[in-house]
Amino acid sequence: MIAQVVINQTTREHPYYRINVRNFSVFYVVIDDTMEVRRLLYSKRNIDVLLE
């Protein structure tokens, strides 16, 4: 499973990463050596609008 950096127009202190798990997208940030899950979304939704 490979995570990808999420690119959007909002500037964030920590970049969001995404992992696809079946029909869901798990969005997380890495702070120091900790993975913090920020969002869990159903993949069929309009993710770009929801992350603004």
C-alpha positions in Angstrom: 0.0 0.0 0.0 1.5 3.3 -1.0 0.4 6.7 0.4 0.2 9.7 -1.8 0.4 13.4 -0.8 -2.8 15.2 -1.2 -2.5 18.4 -3.2 -5.1 21.1 -2.7 -5.2 24.9 -2.5 -5.4 25.1 1.3 -2.1 25.6 2.9 -1.7 23.4 6.0 1.0 23.1 8.6 1.4 19.4 7.9 0.6 17.9 4.5 -2.2 15.4 4.2 -1.4 11.9 2.9 -4.0 9.4 1.6 -4.2 5.7 1.8 -7.0 3.9 -0.1 -8.6 1.0 1.8 -11.3 -0.8 -0.2 -14.0 1.9 -0.8 -12.6 4.4 1.7 -9.8 7.0 1.7 -7.9 7.5 5.0 -6.3 10.9 5.3 -3.5 11.4 7.8 -0.6 13.7 8.7 2.7 12.8 10.1 3.9 14.8 13.1 7.3 13.9 14.4 7.1 10.1 14.4 3.3 9.9 14.9 0.7 9.2 12.2 -2.5 11.1 13.1 -5.6 10.1 11.2 -7.6 13.3 10.3 -10.4 12.0 8.0 -12.0 8.8 6.8 -14.1 9.3 3.7 -16.1 7.1 1.4 -14.2 7.1 -1.9 -17.3 7.8 -4.1 -17.7 11.3 -2.6 -16.3 14.5 -4.0 -13.1 14.5 -1.9 -11.7 17.8 -3.3 -14.7 19.7 -2.0 -14.7 17.9 1.4 -11.0 18.7 2.1 -11.3 22.5 1.6 
